Amino acid sequence: MTTLTAADLPLTDFEQVLTTTRAVRKRLDFERPVDRQDVVDCLDLALQAPTGGGAEDWRWLVIEDADVRERLGGIYRRAFEEHVAAPLAQADHPSTRGRLRDRDDAKTAKMLEGARHLAHNIHRAPYLVLPCATRPNPAEDPTAGGVVAAVYGSIFPAVWSFQLGLRSRGLGSLITTLHLHYADEAAALLGIPTGTTQCCLLPVAHTLGLDFRAAPRRGQDEVVFWDHWRTND
Protein backbone atom coordinates (compact mmCIF):
# COMPACT_ATOMS: atom_id res chain seq x y z
CA MET A 1 0.00 0.00 0.00
CA THR A 2 1.28 3.47 -0.91
CA THR A 3 2.22 5.61 2.09
CA LEU A 4 -0.33 8.38 2.46
CA THR A 5 0.45 11.99 3.26
CA ALA A 6 -1.63 15.02 4.16
CA ALA A 7 -1.66 15.91 0.46
CA ASP A 8 -3.78 12.80 -0.16
CA LEU A 9 -6.58 14.07 2.11
CA PRO A 10 -9.48 13.87 2.03
CA LEU A 11 -9.50 10.20 1.07
CA THR A 12 -12.11 9.54 -1.58
CA ASP A 13 -11.64 5.86 -2.40
CA PHE A 14 -14.60 4.24 -0.64
CA GLU A 15 -13.06 0.80 -0.23
CA GLN A 16 -9.82 2.27 1.07
CA VAL A 17 -11.66 4.27 3.72
CA LEU A 18 -13.93 1.36 4.62
CA THR A 19 -11.12 -1.19 5.04
CA THR A 20 -8.60 1.04 6.81
CA THR A 21 -10.78 2.70 9.43
CA ARG A 22 -9.23 1.26 12.57
CA ALA A 23 -9.98 1.47 16.28
CA VAL A 24 -7.16 3.87 17.10
CA ARG A 25 -5.75 3.70 20.62
CA LYS A 26 -1.99 4.33 20.64
CA ARG A 27 -1.87 6.32 17.42
CA LEU A 28 -4.07 9.22 18.45
CA ASP A 29 -2.15 12.50 18.30
CA PHE A 30 -3.14 14.25 21.53
CA GLU A 31 -0.92 17.26 20.84
CA ARG A 32 -2.31 18.41 17.50
CA PRO A 33 -5.48 20.55 17.51
CA VAL A 34 -8.49 19.39 15.50
CA ASP A 35 -10.42 21.85 13.37
CA ARG A 36 -13.94 22.06 14.78
CA GLN A 37 -15.32 22.29 11.24
CA ASP A 38 -14.01 18.79 10.52
CA VAL A 39 -16.06 17.46 13.44
CA VAL A 40 -19.10 19.40 12.25
CA ASP A 41 -18.72 18.04 8.71
CA CYS A 42 -18.41 14.45 9.97
CA LEU A 43 -21.50 14.90 12.12
CA ASP A 44 -23.34 16.06 8.99
CA LEU A 45 -22.35 12.76 7.37
CA ALA A 46 -23.44 10.82 10.45
CA LEU A 47 -26.88 12.40 10.41
CA GLN A 48 -27.48 11.00 6.92
CA ALA A 49 -27.36 7.43 8.26
CA PRO A 50 -30.54 5.35 8.41
CA THR A 51 -32.46 5.55 11.67
CA GLY A 52 -35.28 3.28 12.83
CA GLY A 53 -38.66 4.58 11.75
CA GLY A 54 -36.98 7.72 10.45
CA ALA A 55 -37.18 8.97 14.04
CA GLU A 56 -33.74 10.63 14.22
CA ASP A 57 -34.00 10.16 17.97
CA TRP A 58 -30.25 10.39 18.41
CA ARG A 59 -28.46 13.15 20.25
CA TRP A 60 -24.75 13.94 19.94
CA LEU A 61 -22.89 15.50 22.84
CA VAL A 62 -19.57 16.96 21.66
CA ILE A 63 -17.21 17.70 24.54
CA GLU A 64 -14.57 20.30 23.80
CA ASP A 65 -14.02 21.98 27.18
CA ALA A 66 -10.73 20.75 28.66
CA ASP A 67 -12.00 20.64 32.25
CA VAL A 68 -15.05 18.59 31.30
CA ARG A 69 -12.87 16.25 29.23
CA GLU A 70 -10.57 15.81 32.21
CA ARG A 71 -13.44 14.93 34.53
CA LEU A 72 -15.06 12.56 32.05
CA GLY A 73 -11.64 11.02 31.42
CA GLY A 74 -11.35 10.40 35.14
CA ILE A 75 -14.59 8.42 35.07
CA TYR A 76 -13.31 6.40 32.13
CA ARG A 77 -9.94 5.79 33.78
CA ARG A 78 -11.58 4.56 36.99
CA ALA A 79 -13.79 2.21 34.99
CA PHE A 80 -10.74 0.79 33.24
CA GLU A 81 -8.88 0.18 36.50
CA GLU A 82 -11.86 -1.37 38.26
CA HIS A 83 -13.43 -3.35 35.41
CA VAL A 84 -10.41 -4.32 33.29
CA ALA A 85 -7.10 -3.96 35.13
CA ALA A 86 -8.21 -5.24 38.53
CA PRO A 87 -10.10 -8.30 37.20
CA LEU A 88 -7.14 -9.25 35.01
CA ALA A 89 -4.98 -9.30 38.13
CA GLN A 90 -7.31 -11.87 39.71
CA ALA A 91 -6.82 -15.36 38.31
CA ASP A 92 -10.43 -16.49 38.73
CA HIS A 93 -12.38 -13.30 38.24
CA PRO A 94 -15.54 -14.21 36.24
CA SER A 95 -15.51 -11.07 34.09
CA THR A 96 -12.26 -12.05 32.35
CA ARG A 97 -12.29 -15.84 32.48
CA GLY A 98 -12.81 -17.13 28.95
CA ARG A 99 -12.78 -13.65 27.44
CA LEU A 100 -9.36 -12.07 27.81
CA ARG A 101 -7.36 -14.19 30.22
CA ASP A 102 -7.73 -17.34 28.12
CA ARG A 103 -6.53 -15.48 25.01
CA ASP A 104 -2.87 -15.48 25.92
CA ASP A 105 -1.47 -14.17 22.67
CA ALA A 106 0.47 -11.21 21.36
CA LYS A 107 -2.59 -9.64 19.73
CA THR A 108 -4.50 -9.57 23.02
CA ALA A 109 -1.49 -8.23 24.91
CA LYS A 110 -1.10 -5.45 22.36
CA MET A 111 -4.79 -4.61 22.60
CA LEU A 112 -4.63 -4.42 26.40
CA GLU A 113 -1.52 -2.23 26.25
CA GLY A 114 -3.37 0.12 23.92
CA ALA A 115 -6.43 0.09 26.16
CA ARG A 116 -4.36 1.11 29.18
CA HIS A 117 -2.67 3.87 27.18
CA LEU A 118 -6.05 5.17 26.08
CA ALA A 119 -7.52 5.03 29.59
CA HIS A 120 -4.78 7.30 30.89
CA ASN A 121 -4.91 9.71 27.95
CA ILE A 122 -8.47 9.78 26.63
CA HIS A 123 -9.11 13.18 28.22
CA ARG A 124 -6.32 14.61 26.06
CA ALA A 125 -8.21 14.01 22.82
CA PRO A 126 -9.28 17.41 21.45
CA TYR A 127 -12.87 16.19 21.30
CA LEU A 128 -14.89 13.49 23.03
CA VAL A 129 -18.13 12.63 21.26
CA LEU A 130 -20.95 10.92 23.15
CA PRO A 131 -23.78 9.59 20.94
CA CYS A 132 -27.03 9.04 22.82
CA ALA A 133 -30.43 7.53 22.06
CA THR A 134 -33.62 9.16 23.28
CA ARG A 135 -36.09 6.43 22.35
CA PRO A 136 -37.21 4.34 25.35
CA ASN A 137 -34.80 1.48 26.03
CA PRO A 138 -36.62 -1.78 26.84
CA ALA A 139 -33.61 -2.90 28.89
CA GLU A 140 -34.22 -0.01 31.27
CA ASP A 141 -37.97 0.41 30.93
CA PRO A 142 -39.93 -2.85 30.40
CA THR A 143 -43.03 -0.83 29.53
CA ALA A 144 -41.31 0.80 26.57
CA GLY A 145 -42.00 -2.04 24.16
CA GLY A 146 -39.72 -2.99 21.30
CA VAL A 147 -36.30 -4.61 21.55
CA VAL A 148 -32.93 -3.35 22.72
CA ALA A 149 -31.45 -3.92 19.26
CA ALA A 150 -33.74 -1.24 17.85
CA VAL A 151 -32.29 1.34 20.23
CA TYR A 152 -28.68 0.71 19.26
CA GLY A 153 -29.47 -0.20 15.67
CA SER A 154 -30.84 3.30 15.20
CA ILE A 155 -27.60 5.02 16.18
CA PHE A 156 -24.59 2.81 15.47
CA PRO A 157 -24.89 3.12 11.67
CA ALA A 158 -24.50 6.87 12.26
CA VAL A 159 -21.58 6.29 14.63
CA TRP A 160 -19.80 4.28 11.93
CA SER A 161 -20.51 6.94 9.31
CA PHE A 162 -18.99 9.49 11.67
CA GLN A 163 -15.88 7.35 12.06
CA LEU A 164 -15.53 6.83 8.31
CA GLY A 165 -15.79 10.58 7.79
CA LEU A 166 -13.06 11.13 10.36
CA ARG A 167 -10.77 8.61 8.69
CA SER A 168 -11.18 10.28 5.30
CA ARG A 169 -9.95 13.52 6.86
CA GLY A 170 -6.91 12.03 8.61
CA LEU A 171 -8.60 11.83 11.99
CA GLY A 172 -8.94 8.79 14.21
CA SER A 173 -11.40 7.45 16.75
CA LEU A 174 -12.69 4.30 18.36
CA ILE A 175 -15.86 3.15 20.05
CA THR A 176 -15.44 2.91 23.81
CA THR A 177 -18.03 1.88 26.39
CA LEU A 178 -16.15 1.62 29.70
CA HIS A 179 -17.51 4.87 31.09
CA LEU A 180 -21.00 3.35 30.90
CA HIS A 181 -20.22 1.50 34.13
CA TYR A 182 -20.72 4.93 35.67
CA ALA A 183 -23.23 6.35 33.22
CA ASP A 184 -25.13 8.12 36.01
CA GLU A 185 -21.99 10.04 36.99
CA ALA A 186 -21.39 11.02 33.37
CA ALA A 187 -25.03 12.09 33.04
CA ALA A 188 -24.74 14.29 36.12
CA LEU A 189 -21.52 15.82 34.81
CA LEU A 190 -22.91 16.53 31.36
CA GLY A 191 -26.54 17.33 32.18
CA ILE A 192 -27.90 14.33 30.27
CA PRO A 193 -31.60 13.92 31.10
CA THR A 194 -33.10 10.82 32.69
CA GLY A 195 -34.31 8.28 30.14
CA THR A 196 -31.53 9.04 27.64
CA THR A 197 -29.31 6.08 26.75
CA GLN A 198 -25.62 6.84 26.43
CA CYS A 199 -24.42 4.49 23.67
CA CYS A 200 -20.65 4.93 23.54
CA LEU A 201 -17.83 7.47 23.81
CA LEU A 202 -15.51 8.36 20.93
CA PRO A 203 -12.23 10.24 21.34
CA VAL A 204 -11.44 12.28 18.23
CA ALA A 205 -7.90 13.30 17.29
CA HIS A 206 -5.51 13.37 14.38
CA THR A 207 -3.69 10.11 13.87
CA LEU A 208 0.05 9.56 14.09
CA GLY A 209 0.55 8.72 10.45
CA LEU A 210 -2.05 7.75 7.89
CA ASP A 211 -0.73 4.32 6.89
CA PHE A 212 -3.52 2.14 8.28
CA ARG A 213 -4.14 -1.15 6.51
CA ALA A 214 -6.85 -3.74 6.23
CA ALA A 215 -6.75 -5.90 9.37
CA PRO A 216 -6.21 -9.66 9.36
CA ARG A 217 -9.61 -11.24 9.98
CA ARG A 218 -11.00 -14.75 10.17
CA GLY A 219 -12.14 -15.96 6.76
CA GLN A 220 -15.72 -16.25 5.59
CA ASP A 221 -15.41 -20.03 5.74
CA GLU A 222 -15.20 -19.69 9.53
CA VAL A 223 -17.81 -17.06 10.25
CA VAL A 224 -20.35 -17.03 7.41
CA PHE A 225 -23.10 -19.65 7.25
CA TRP A 226 -25.54 -20.06 4.37
CA ASP A 227 -29.14 -21.12 5.03
CA HIS A 228 -28.39 -22.93 8.32
CA TRP A 229 -26.04 -22.49 11.28
CA ARG A 230 -23.06 -24.77 11.03
CA THR A 231 -22.30 -26.43 14.38
CA ASN A 232 -19.24 -28.51 13.51
CA ASP A 233 -16.70 -25.70 13.56
C-alpha positions in Angstrom: 0.0 0.0 0.0 1.3 3.5 -0.9 2.2 5.6 2.1 -0.3 8.4 2.5 0.5 12.0 3.3 -1.6 15.0 4.2 -1.7 15.9 0.5 -3.8 12.8 -0.2 -6.6 14.1 2.1 -9.5 13.9 2.0 -9.5 10.2 1.1 -12.1 9.5 -1.6 -11.6 5.9 -2.4 -14.6 4.2 -0.6 -13.1 0.8 -0.2 -9.8 2.3 1.1 -11.7 4.3 3.7 -13.9 1.4 4.6 -11.1 -1.2 5.0 -8.6 1.0 6.8 -10.8 2.7 9.4 -9.2 1.3 12.6 -10.0 1.5 16.3 -7.2 3.9 17.1 -5.7 3.7 20.6 -2.0 4.3 20.6 -1.9 6.3 17.4 -4.1 9.2 18.4 -2.1 12.5 18.3 -3.1 14.3 21.5 -0.9 17.3 20.8 -2.3 18.4 17.5 -5.5 20.5 17.5 -8.5 19.4 15.5 -10.4 21.8 13.4 -13.9 22.1 14.8 -15.3 22.3 11.2 -14.0 18.8 10.5 -16.1 17.5 13.4 -19.1 19.4 12.3 -18.7 18.0 8.7 -18.4 14.5 10.0 -21.5 14.9 12.1 -23.3 16.1 9.0 -22.3 12.8 7.4 -23.4 10.8 10.4 -26.9 12.4 10.4 -27.5 11.0 6.9 -27.4 7.4 8.3 -30.5 5.3 8.4 -32.5 5.5 11.7 -35.3 3.3 12.8 -38.7 4.6 11.7 -37.0 7.7 10.5 -37.2 9.0 14.0 -33.7 10.6 14.2 -34.0 10.2 18.0 -30.3 10.4 18.4 -28.5 13.2 20.3 -24.7 13.9 19.9 -22.9 15.5 22.8 -19.6 17.0 21.7 -17.2 17.7 24.5 -14.6 20.3 23.8 -14.0 22.0 27.2 -10.7 20.7 28.7 -12.0 20.6 32.3 -15.1 18.6 31.3 -12.9 16.2 29.2 -10.6 15.8 32.2 -13.4 14.9 34.5 -15.1 12.6 32.1 -11.6 11.0 31.4 -11.3 10.4 35.1 -14.6 8.4 35.1 -13.3 6.4 32.1 -9.9 5.8 33.8 -11.6 4.6 37.0 -13.8 2.2 35.0 -10.7 0.8 33.2 -8.9 0.2 36.5 -11.9 -1.4 38.3 -13.4 -3.4 35.4 -10.4 -4.3 33.3 -7.1 -4.0 35.1 -8.2 -5.2 38.5 -10.1 -8.3 37.2 -7.1 -9.3 35.0 -5.0 -9.3 38.1 -7.3 -11.9 39.7 -6.8 -15.4 38.3 -10.4 -16.5 38.7 -12.4 -13.3 38.2 -15.5 -14.2 36.2 -15.5 -11.1 34.1 -12.3 -12.1 32.4 -12.3 -15.8 32.5 -12.8 -17.1 28.9 -12.8 -13.7 27.4 -9.4 -12.1 27.8 -7.4 -14.2 30.2 -7.7 -17.3 28.1 -6.5 -15.5 25.0 -2.9 -15.5 25.9 -1.5 -14.2 22.7 0.5 -11.2 21.4 -2.6 -9.6 19.7 -4.5 -9.6 23.0 -1.5 -8.2 24.9 -1.1 -5.4 22.4 -4.8 -4.6 22.6 -4.6 -4.4 26.4 -1.5 -2.2 26.2 -3.4 0.1 23.9 -6.4 0.1 26.2 -4.4 1.1 29.2 -2.7 3.9 27.2 -6.0 5.2 26.1 -7.5 5.0 29.6 -4.8 7.3 30.9 -4.9 9.7 28.0 -8.5 9.8 26.6 -9.1 13.2 28.2 -6.3 14.6 26.1 -8.2 14.0 22.8 -9.3 17.4 21.5 -12.9 16.2 21.3 -14.9 13.5 23.0 -18.1 12.6 21.3 -20.9 10.9 23.2 -23.8 9.6 20.9 -27.0 9.0 22.8 -30.4 7.5 22.1 -33.6 9.2 23.3 -36.1 6.4 22.3 -37.2 4.3 25.3 -34.8 1.5 26.0 -36.6 -1.8 26.8 -33.6 -2.9 28.9 -34.2 0.0 31.3 -38.0 0.4 30.9 -39.9 -2.9 30.4 -43.0 -0.8 29.5 -41.3 0.8 26.6 -42.0 -2.0 24.2 -39.7 -3.0 21.3 -36.3 -4.6 21.5 -32.9 -3.4 22.7 -31.4 -3.9 19.3 -33.7 -1.2 17.8 -32.3 1.3 20.2 -28.7 0.7 19.3 -29.5 -0.2 15.7 -30.8 3.3 15.2 -27.6 5.0 16.2 -24.6 2.8 15.5 -24.9 3.1 11.7 -24.5 6.9 12.3 -21.6 6.3 14.6 -19.8 4.3 11.9 -20.5 6.9 9.3 -19.0 9.5 11.7 -15.9 7.4 12.1 -15.5 6.8 8.3 -15.8 10.6 7.8 -13.1 11.1 10.4 -10.8 8.6 8.7 -11.2 10.3 5.3 -9.9 13.5 6.9 -6.9 12.0 8.6 -8.6 11.8 12.0 -8.9 8.8 14.2 -11.4 7.4 16.7 -12.7 4.3 18.4 -15.9 3.1 20.0 -15.4 2.9 23.8 -18.0 1.9 26.4 -16.2 1.6 29.7 -17.5 4.9 31.1 -21.0 3.4 30.9 -20.2 1.5 34.1 -20.7 4.9 35.7 -23.2 6.4 33.2 -25.1 8.1 36.0 -22.0 10.0 37.0 -21.4 11.0 33.4 -25.0 12.1 33.0 -24.7 14.3 36.1 -21.5 15.8 34.8 -22.9 16.5 31.4 -26.5 17.3 32.2 -27.9 14.3 30.3 -31.6 13.9 31.1 -33.1 10.8 32.7 -34.3 8.3 30.1 -31.5 9.0 27.6 -29.3 6.1 26.7 -25.6 6.8 26.4 -24.4 4.5 23.7 -20.6 4.9 23.5 -17.8 7.5 23.8 -15.5 8.4 20.9 -12.2 10.2 21.3 -11.4 12.3 18.2 -7.9 13.3 17.3 -5.5 13.4 14.4 -3.7 10.1 13.9 0.0 9.6 14.1 0.6 8.7 10.5 -2.0 7.8 7.9 -0.7 4.3 6.9 -3.5 2.1 8.3 -4.1 -1.1 6.5 -6.8 -3.7 6.2 -6.8 -5.9 9.4 -6.2 -9.7 9.4 -9.6 -11.2 10.0 -11.0 -14.7 10.2 -12.1 -16.0 6.8 -15.7 -16.3 5.6 -15.4 -20.0 5.7 -15.2 -19.7 9.5 -17.8 -17.1 10.2 -20.3 -17.0 7.4 -23.1 -19.7 7.2 -25.5 -20.1 4.4 -29.1 -21.1 5.0 -28.4 -22.9 8.3 -26.0 -22.5 11.3 -23.1 -24.8 11.0 -22.3 -26.4 14.4 -19.2 -28.5 13.5 -16.7 -25.7 13.6 
